[in-house]
Amino acid sequence: MAEKYVLVIDEGTTGTRALIIDRESRIKGQAYTEFTQYNPAPDRVEHDAEEIWSKTLLMIQDALKNGGLSIESIAAIGITNQRATTVVWNKNTGKPITPAIVWQDTRTAKMIETIREEWQDKVYEHTGWALAPVYSSLSLYWILENVPEARQLADSGELSFGTIDSWLIYKLTGGAVHAISASNASVTGSYDLTRNEWYHEWLEFLGLPLSIFPEVRDDSGEFGLSDSSVLGAAIPITGAIADQHAALFAQQCVTPGTVKVTHGTGTFMDMNVGSKLVVSKNGLNTVIAWRRNGEIMYGLEGYAAVTGSAVQWLRDGAGLIASSAETEALATSVADNGGVYFVPALTGLSAPYWDSFARGMIIGITRGTKREHLVRATLEGIVYATKDFLEAMQQASGVEIKSMKVDGGASRNNFLMQFQADMLNAEVVRPLVAEATSLGAAYMAGLAVGYWDSPQACFAGQDVDRVFNPQMPVKQRNQLYAEWGEAVKRSMGWARNTK
């Protein structure tokens, strides 16, 4: 396979990327485009699954063209994706019956309050996820209850549900395969980690027929062949892994206690906890990090849904910046945050608070507050959220975290990385190639076909770009974090009584 490569489809929350990866983890060709974000109501975030599919095909073509390659040079296809986004399509037509409900959507928040007392402990114990609107099972329930004829179509076996990996696999194989990777299944709020099967009791309560759910497969393994009429050749699809899990693997966090932080649309901290299931009791999520050769590796995770997208809001909503690249210079142009804190709870607060009714808040504004302070407060808010995870993760695991890998677009911001090292009092290691999510998907696909013969062979071509070490005095760190905690308290529950 010396002249072969791995094609990766990387579906984020705001855009589609295709990359061609070689044996040394180098990118031989790539292409990226954003897709439309729909917000028909304050509590709704939607995507057009058909648009995602059409742009995926275009990006594959562009990546091959940019690399001067043909589809015949591809040894395997790997997929990585934003998690928990709910797609439902008609088996007969292959068309979605409604817009995809994105993981940031909170339309089921009030319904959750009506069942919390009965279900919150049970679903947390079985799925590893705190009961929250991010549950795909709840989005699926909403669709069946609110989309005309959806319930009848589901009951008659005419609908298929999946996350974005399922949708892409279905489309790539010409409708031949309806499957989901184990990592993605574990993030749907539908999968019973204690029995390694769909959570039957929960699905029965919601009235969700099992026939609508995809088959759960290894993250590194067979997902069928691409239909020749789709890509022009029958290429094995041998990797599908949720985005954060892909980054955890690519960042070489393959042993218990190792940690990575991904700064994308949201910010995610993940820790490998080994092959034994550990369900957190303090607001963190338990996930299947990956499943290879039928063997499961578990992870603990904390995430904030809106961090990178808070910077997007500064650009598109508030109009304070023209591009995210400006934020580093703006943040460092002032000595501190000027007493300003930005809690980026634009779609509620996730781990460890799990408050769907919290809302974004900027507090501490005075007559001396400038645009630069608001930008700096936004970047600092990303890090404070990360520190919330760290505190909970150290308690849950009993491991003191003194070093972590970072990836994602915002990891290129030196101010953000130094502030993360300072606030978390830990070494922050940034790799030379920041596309860890894409690399993880490439490794899953390549390992399944022998393109790489071991994880160590995958990692051989990786290099470190920079290491950030903590420099902030303890007193200053503690004071800033305490003030952040006060700001979070004031943001909580704000939307509870709104329609």
Secondary structure, DSSP 8 states (H G I E B T S, - for coil): -TT-EEEEEEE-SSEEEEEEE-TTS-EEEEEEEE---B-SSTT--EE-HHHHHHHHHHHHHHHHHHTT--GGGEEEEEEEE-SS-BEEEETTT--BSS-EE-TT--TTHHHHHHHHHHHHHHHHHHHSS-S-TT-HHHHHHHHHHHSTTHHHHHHTT-EEEE-HHHHHHHHHTTT---EEEHHHHTTTT-EETTTTEE-HHHHHHHT--GGGS-EEE-SBS---B--HHHHSS--BEEEEEEHHHHHHHHTT--STT-EEEEESSSEEEEEEEESS----SSS-EEEEEEEETTEEEEEEEEEESSSHHHHHHHHHTS---S-GGGHHHHHHTSSS-TT-EEE--TT-B-TTT-BTT---EEE---TT--HHHHHHHHHHHHHHHHHHHHHHHHHHH-----EEEEESGGGG-HHHHHHHHHHHTSEEEEES---HHHHHHHHHHHHHTTSSSSHHHHHTT--EEEEE---S-HHHHHHHHHHHHHHHHHHTTTTTT--
